[in-house]
Each structure stands twice: as C-alpha cells, then as structure tokens.
C-alpha cells in the first residue's frame, strides 16, 4: 500500500478516481479541439476558391519578377 493510505485511511480510492477524471477531461478536450478541424476551418467554399486564385496570381507575379529583375 502506498504511504499516503496510512494518513488518508479509507480514502485511498480517491487518487485513482481523480486520475481517471483528469484523463477523461484531457481526452474530451483533445477530441473536442482537434476532432473536427477540417470542418471548423472557418472558410466557406467560395473563400477557398478566392484564396487559390490569389495564390496563382502571386505565383505568376513571382515568375515575372524572376524573369525580369529590376
């Protein structure tokens, strides 16, 4: 028996219970926070198309600058 059971008496069961509760809270937080990152990205499909178009324009600008450095 661990040394704290002598001090706590019959309350030794509370430490594993607290550990399980903490682990449950952490699992819940991880699932809640990271489980649906793709859906909670905050961008609508139209925004994604706009971002892709802007990225393509930036790539073209970089190509122009590489061809004609001033």
Secondary structure, DSSP 8 states (H G I E B T S, - for coil): --THHHHHGGGTHHHHHHHHHHHHHHHHHHHHHHTTTTTTS---HHHHHHHHHHHHHHHHHHHHHHHS--
